[in-house]
Amino acid sequence: MIVNNRTLAREWLILVSCLSVGFVVVPLGLVVLSRSRGVTFDLHEMYFTVHDWWVGWLLGLCPYILVQLVRSLAWAVRTLRG
């Protein structure tokens, strides 16, 4: 399979958009949701402490992982049908 510029650009846009959602929208949504329920939620602590760093990265990468999982499942279904 030859990777052309169009394919590379599409994959790059998927990566950047998913990381933007994961590292900006999801944490801000968690802050808004937690404050509406009266719970304190500290983004700085989640992203920069030694013990909980993996939670921030998991939240940040989760949209990209989910998109890639859905794409691979769709590919598998198309391959089996066709």
Secondary structure, DSSP 8 states (H G I E B T S, - for coil): ----HHHHHHHHHHHHHHHHIIIIIHHHHHHHHHHHTT----HHHHHHSSSSHHHHHHHHHHHHHHHHHHHHHHHHHHHHH-
